[in-house]
């Protein structure tokens, strides 16, 4: 992991939305108070203020704080008003300064609704699409899905701002679109896209290919965990006989089938079997596809689930202005920093507690000079 002192400067590119007469506190100080407070467990604007007051002497080692600690109302106004798109672009720039990615890095893209943002029983208007580097354990970026749109339009916007050369992009069935596949290839990456009923003709052709083909590579993986035996058989075809109009899928080279069977030891439950299909621009061994597709699910386990459990994201009631979107970025900054601090082998919740109690450890998490 590279030196991340850029964390203290990268957000200076954001335009301050406040009038000049109301700028008692520096914008960069407020943003970094928010990041540091979230790392240490703060979930509300009031908690951010309380945290900062209790840690004022520590914060002054790398912040200016010309007029002391901002109030919770000031913190709220700033995070509700700053330009979310600019905040996101600064976040992506900062992430790019953290790590370099190896060839073949799997980048999983998936969406998640911020459920706590709903108001008066109305479904949440905030749905975020995120990119997750599976090997590096980093959130690479996020974009908000437009209120009158869906992930199909948001995914290209996210791809456009990411550096993806030599990466493998995995997306669920929503992202199985010809233009998305083309964009991924044009950006110098490869794709593995899940195929379901939203591409009915393509799915039928893939199923026919596996039904009649005699040239199928296979890889079988058996995993025993918590009294459950899971057998995953990955089958790959590269020599197509039944596929039509494949030219509209740029660089389509392989089709993949994953058959998963779960059996339960010491249980009356019967076995469960699922079958999933994928298309890819990669020509590789079945075992490599097995690993890449399995890696995709880390976006659920290591990102979405962690934000839900360790950061309590779905309980957030931030609704004013851009607050929900900007708070989501704060959580992802904190998650990136905590996951990439390796001196303590602990879960995210334990790391947050340690950071709140131990200033020396908090400096390691922030990776800034004091």
C-alpha positions as CSV (number, residue, x, y, z in Angstrom):
1,X,0.0,0.0,0.0
2,X,1.3,3.4,-1.0
3,X,1.7,6.4,1.3
4,X,-1.8,7.9,1.6
5,X,-0.9,11.5,2.8
6,X,-2.9,12.5,-0.2
7,X,-5.9,11.9,2.0
8,X,-5.1,15.3,3.7
9,X,-5.0,17.2,0.4
10,X,-7.1,15.5,-2.3
11,X,-10.4,17.0,-1.1
12,X,-9.1,20.6,-1.4
13,X,-10.3,20.3,-5.0
14,X,-13.9,20.4,-3.8
15,X,-15.6,23.8,-4.0
16,X,-16.8,25.2,-0.7
17,X,-20.6,25.6,-0.9
18,X,-20.7,28.1,2.0
19,X,-20.8,31.9,1.7
20,X,-17.6,33.6,2.7
21,X,-19.1,35.1,5.9
22,X,-20.0,31.6,7.2
23,X,-16.6,30.0,6.8
24,X,-15.3,29.9,10.3
25,X,-14.0,26.3,9.7
26,X,-11.9,25.1,6.8
27,X,-13.7,22.7,4.4
28,X,-10.8,20.3,4.4
29,X,-10.8,20.1,8.2
30,X,-14.5,19.3,8.3
31,X,-14.2,16.6,5.7
32,X,-11.3,15.0,7.6
33,X,-13.1,15.2,10.9
34,X,-15.9,13.3,9.2
35,X,-13.6,10.6,7.9
36,X,-11.7,10.2,11.2
37,X,-14.9,10.2,13.2
38,X,-16.5,7.5,11.0
39,X,-13.4,5.3,11.3
40,X,-13.8,5.5,15.1
41,X,-17.5,4.6,15.2
42,X,-19.4,7.9,14.8
43,X,-22.7,7.5,12.9
44,X,-24.4,10.9,13.4
45,X,-23.4,14.5,13.0
46,X,-23.7,15.0,16.8
47,X,-21.4,12.0,17.4
48,X,-18.8,13.5,14.9
49,X,-18.8,16.8,16.9
50,X,-18.5,14.9,20.2
51,X,-15.7,12.8,18.9
52,X,-13.8,15.8,17.5
53,X,-14.0,17.7,20.8
54,X,-12.7,14.7,22.7
55,X,-9.8,14.3,20.2
56,X,-9.1,18.0,19.5
57,X,-5.5,17.9,20.6
58,X,-4.9,14.9,18.5
59,X,-6.7,16.3,15.5
60,X,-4.5,19.5,15.7
61,X,-1.5,17.4,14.9
62,X,-2.6,17.2,11.2
63,X,-5.5,19.7,10.9
64,X,-5.5,23.5,11.3
65,X,-8.8,24.1,13.2
66,X,-8.4,27.9,13.3
67,X,-11.7,28.3,15.2
68,X,-11.8,25.1,17.1
69,X,-14.2,22.2,16.4
70,X,-17.2,22.8,14.1
71,X,-20.7,22.2,15.5
72,X,-22.8,19.3,14.4
73,X,-25.0,21.7,12.5
74,X,-22.0,23.0,10.5
75,X,-20.9,19.4,9.8
76,X,-24.4,18.5,8.6
77,X,-24.7,21.6,6.4
78,X,-21.4,20.9,4.7
79,X,-21.9,17.2,4.0
80,X,-25.5,18.0,2.7
81,X,-24.3,20.8,0.4
82,X,-20.9,19.7,-1.1
83,X,-21.1,18.4,-4.7
84,X,-21.4,14.6,-4.5
85,X,-20.0,14.0,-8.0
86,X,-16.9,16.0,-7.1
87,X,-16.5,14.3,-3.8
88,X,-16.8,10.9,-5.6
89,X,-14.2,11.9,-8.2
90,X,-11.8,13.0,-5.4
91,X,-12.5,9.7,-3.7
92,X,-11.5,7.8,-6.8
93,X,-8.4,9.9,-7.3
94,X,-7.4,9.1,-3.7
95,X,-8.0,5.3,-4.2
96,X,-5.8,5.3,-7.3
97,X,-3.0,6.7,-5.1
98,X,-3.3,3.8,-2.6
99,X,-2.5,0.7,-4.7
100,X,-1.4,-0.7,-8.0
101,X,-3.4,-3.5,-9.5
102,X,-1.9,-6.7,-10.9
103,X,-2.9,-8.0,-14.3
104,X,-6.1,-10.0,-14.1
105,X,-7.4,-8.2,-11.0
106,X,-11.1,-9.0,-10.6
107,X,-13.2,-5.9,-10.2
108,X,-16.7,-6.7,-9.1
109,X,-19.5,-4.2,-9.8
110,X,-22.8,-4.3,-8.0
111,X,-25.5,-2.1,-6.6
112,X,-26.9,-1.6,-3.1
113,X,-29.9,0.5,-1.9
114,X,-29.3,2.7,1.2
115,X,-32.5,1.7,2.9
116,X,-32.3,4.1,5.8
117,X,-32.6,7.0,3.5
118,X,-36.3,6.4,3.0
119,X,-38.8,8.9,4.3
120,X,-42.4,8.4,5.5
121,X,-42.4,4.8,4.3
122,X,-41.5,5.7,0.7
123,X,-38.8,3.5,-0.9
124,X,-35.3,4.9,-0.6
125,X,-34.3,7.1,-3.5
126,X,-30.7,6.3,-2.9
127,X,-29.2,3.4,-4.8
128,X,-25.5,3.2,-5.2
129,X,-23.4,1.2,-7.7
130,X,-19.9,0.4,-6.5
131,X,-16.7,-1.1,-7.9
132,X,-14.7,-3.5,-5.6
133,X,-11.2,-4.7,-6.3
134,X,-11.4,-8.2,-5.0
135,X,-7.7,-8.9,-4.4
136,X,-6.8,-5.5,-2.9
137,X,-9.9,-5.3,-0.8
138,X,-10.6,-1.7,-2.0
139,X,-13.7,0.2,-3.0
140,X,-12.6,1.8,-6.2
141,X,-15.5,4.1,-6.7
142,X,-19.3,4.6,-6.7
143,X,-22.0,6.4,-8.5
144,X,-25.6,7.1,-7.6
145,X,-28.3,5.6,-9.7
146,X,-30.5,8.4,-11.0
147,X,-34.0,8.5,-9.5
148,X,-35.7,7.8,-12.9
149,X,-33.1,5.3,-14.1
150,X,-31.5,2.0,-13.1
151,X,-28.1,0.3,-12.9
152,X,-27.9,-0.2,-16.7
153,X,-27.3,3.6,-17.1
154,X,-25.2,4.0,-13.9
155,X,-22.7,1.2,-14.6
156,X,-21.2,2.9,-17.8
157,X,-20.8,6.1,-15.8
158,X,-18.9,4.3,-13.1
159,X,-16.7,2.4,-15.6
160,X,-15.9,5.7,-17.4
161,X,-14.2,7.2,-14.3
162,X,-12.2,4.0,-13.3
163,X,-8.7,2.9,-14.5
164,X,-9.5,-0.7,-15.5
165,X,-6.7,-1.7,-17.9
166,X,-5.8,-5.4,-17.7
167,X,-8.6,-6.0,-15.1
168,X,-11.4,-8.5,-15.3
169,X,-14.8,-6.9,-14.7
170,X,-17.5,-9.1,-13.3
171,X,-21.2,-7.9,-13.2
172,X,-24.4,-9.6,-12.5
173,X,-27.2,-10.0,-15.1
174,X,-28.3,-6.4,-14.9
175,X,-25.0,-5.4,-16.5
176,X,-25.2,-8.0,-19.3
177,X,-25.6,-5.5,-22.1
178,X,-23.8,-5.2,-25.4
179,X,-22.8,-1.6,-24.9
180,X,-21.4,-2.3,-21.4
181,X,-19.3,-5.3,-22.8
182,X,-18.0,-3.0,-25.6
183,X,-17.1,-0.2,-23.1
184,X,-15.2,-2.7,-20.9
185,X,-13.1,-3.9,-23.8
186,X,-12.6,-0.4,-25.1
187,X,-11.1,0.6,-21.7
188,X,-8.6,-2.2,-22.0
189,X,-10.2,-4.7,-19.7
190,X,-12.0,-8.1,-20.0
191,X,-15.5,-9.0,-18.8
192,X,-17.4,-11.9,-17.2
193,X,-21.1,-11.1,-17.3
194,X,-23.9,-13.2,-15.8
195,X,-26.7,-14.2,-18.2
196,X,-30.3,-14.6,-17.0
197,X,-33.8,-14.1,-18.3
198,X,-33.2,-10.5,-19.2
199,X,-31.2,-11.8,-22.2
200,X,-33.6,-14.7,-23.0
201,X,-32.3,-15.4,-26.5
202,X,-28.7,-15.4,-25.4
203,X,-29.5,-17.6,-22.5
204,X,-31.3,-20.1,-24.7
205,X,-28.3,-20.3,-27.1
206,X,-25.9,-20.8,-24.3
207,X,-28.0,-23.6,-22.8
208,X,-28.2,-25.3,-26.3
209,X,-24.5,-25.0,-26.7
210,X,-23.9,-26.9,-23.4
211,X,-26.6,-29.4,-24.4
212,X,-24.9,-30.4,-27.7
213,X,-21.2,-29.5,-27.5
214,X,-18.6,-32.2,-27.2
215,X,-15.8,-29.7,-26.5
216,X,-16.3,-28.7,-22.9
217,X,-13.5,-28.0,-20.4
218,X,-14.4,-28.6,-16.7
219,X,-13.1,-27.9,-13.2
220,X,-14.6,-29.3,-10.0
221,X,-14.2,-27.7,-6.6
222,X,-15.4,-29.2,-3.4
223,X,-15.6,-27.2,-0.2
224,X,-16.6,-28.4,3.3
225,X,-17.6,-25.6,5.7
226,X,-19.9,-25.4,8.7
227,X,-21.4,-28.9,8.1
228,X,-22.2,-28.1,4.5
229,X,-20.6,-29.6,1.4
230,X,-20.6,-27.4,-1.6
231,X,-19.6,-28.9,-5.0
232,X,-19.0,-26.4,-7.8
233,X,-18.5,-27.6,-11.3
234,X,-17.3,-25.0,-13.8
235,X,-17.7,-25.9,-17.5
236,X,-16.4,-23.7,-20.4
237,X,-16.9,-23.7,-24.2
238,X,-14.9,-21.7,-26.6
239,X,-15.7,-23.4,-29.9
240,X,-19.3,-22.3,-30.6
241,X,-21.8,-24.2,-32.8
242,X,-25.2,-23.0,-31.6
243,X,-24.4,-19.4,-30.9
244,X,-25.8,-16.7,-33.3
245,X,-25.1,-13.0,-33.7
246,X,-22.1,-13.3,-31.2
247,X,-20.4,-10.4,-33.1
248,X,-22.7,-7.9,-31.2
249,X,-21.0,-9.0,-28.0
250,X,-17.5,-7.5,-28.4
251,X,-14.7,-10.1,-28.1
252,X,-17.1,-12.8,-26.8
253,X,-14.7,-15.7,-26.5
254,X,-16.1,-18.1,-23.8
255,X,-19.4,-19.2,-22.3
256,X,-19.4,-20.6,-18.8
257,X,-21.7,-22.7,-16.8
258,X,-21.4,-23.0,-13.0
259,X,-23.4,-25.9,-11.4
260,X,-23.4,-25.6,-7.6
261,X,-24.7,-28.4,-5.3
262,X,-25.1,-28.0,-1.6
263,X,-25.4,-30.9,0.7
264,X,-25.9,-30.7,4.5
265,X,-24.3,-33.1,6.9
266,X,-26.2,-34.2,10.0
267,X,-29.4,-32.6,8.6
268,X,-32.7,-33.7,7.2
269,X,-32.4,-31.0,4.5
270,X,-32.0,-32.3,1.0
271,X,-29.4,-31.1,-1.5
272,X,-29.8,-27.8,-3.3
273,X,-28.6,-27.3,-6.8
274,X,-28.3,-24.1,-8.8
275,X,-27.1,-23.4,-12.4
276,X,-25.7,-20.1,-13.5
277,X,-24.4,-19.0,-17.0
278,X,-21.9,-16.3,-18.0
279,X,-20.3,-14.9,-21.1
280,X,-16.7,-13.7,-21.2
281,X,-14.1,-12.0,-23.4
282,X,-11.4,-14.2,-21.9
283,X,-10.0,-17.5,-23.2
284,X,-8.8,-19.4,-20.1
285,X,-8.9,-22.6,-18.2
286,X,-12.1,-23.6,-16.4
287,X,-10.3,-23.4,-13.1
288,X,-9.5,-19.7,-13.7
289,X,-13.1,-18.9,-14.4
290,X,-14.1,-20.8,-11.3
291,X,-11.8,-18.5,-9.2
292,X,-12.8,-15.3,-10.9
293,X,-16.6,-15.9,-10.6
294,X,-16.1,-16.9,-7.0
295,X,-14.2,-13.7,-6.3
296,X,-17.2,-11.6,-7.5
297,X,-19.2,-12.5,-4.4
298,X,-16.6,-10.8,-2.2
299,X,-18.4,-7.5,-3.1
300,X,-21.4,-8.9,-1.2
301,X,-19.4,-10.4,1.7
302,X,-16.6,-7.8,2.2
303,X,-18.4,-4.6,1.0
304,X,-22.2,-4.7,1.3
305,X,-22.3,-7.0,4.3
306,X,-19.6,-5.1,6.1
307,X,-21.3,-1.7,5.5
308,X,-24.5,-3.3,6.9
309,X,-23.0,-5.0,9.9
310,X,-19.9,-3.1,10.9
311,X,-21.0,0.4,9.9
312,X,-24.8,0.0,10.4
313,X,-25.3,1.8,7.0
314,X,-29.0,0.8,6.6
315,X,-29.9,2.6,9.9
316,X,-28.6,5.9,8.7
317,X,-31.4,8.5,8.4
318,X,-29.4,11.2,6.6
319,X,-31.8,12.6,3.9
320,X,-31.0,16.3,3.6
321,X,-29.5,17.4,0.2
322,X,-26.5,15.3,-0.7
323,X,-26.0,13.9,2.8
324,X,-26.9,10.3,2.0
325,X,-24.6,10.1,-1.0
326,X,-21.7,11.9,0.7
327,X,-22.0,9.8,3.9
328,X,-21.8,6.7,1.8
329,X,-18.5,7.9,0.5
330,X,-17.3,8.6,4.0
331,X,-18.1,5.0,4.9
332,X,-16.2,3.6,1.9
333,X,-13.1,5.8,2.7
334,X,-13.2,4.5,6.3
335,X,-13.6,0.9,5.0
336,X,-10.7,1.2,2.6
337,X,-8.4,2.5,5.3
338,X,-9.4,-0.1,7.9
339,X,-9.2,-3.1,5.5
340,X,-5.7,-2.0,4.4
341,X,-4.3,-1.6,7.9
342,X,-2.6,-5.0,8.4
343,X,-0.7,-4.7,11.7
344,X,-3.7,-6.0,13.6
345,X,-5.5,-9.1,12.5
346,X,-9.0,-8.1,13.7
347,X,-12.5,-7.6,12.2
348,X,-13.6,-4.2,11.1
349,X,-15.7,-3.6,14.3
350,X,-12.7,-4.3,16.5
351,X,-10.4,-2.1,14.4
352,X,-12.9,0.8,14.7
353,X,-12.9,0.4,18.5
354,X,-9.1,0.2,18.7
355,X,-8.8,3.3,16.5
356,X,-11.1,5.2,18.8
357,X,-9.1,4.2,21.9
358,X,-5.5,4.3,20.6
359,X,-4.2,7.4,18.8
360,X,-1.1,5.7,17.6
361,X,-3.2,3.0,15.9
362,X,-5.5,5.6,14.4
363,X,-2.5,7.3,12.8
364,X,-1.6,3.9,11.3
365,X,-5.1,3.6,9.9
366,X,-5.1,7.1,8.5
367,X,-1.5,6.7,7.3
368,X,-0.8,10.4,7.6
369,X,2.2,12.3,8.8
370,X,1.7,14.2,12.1
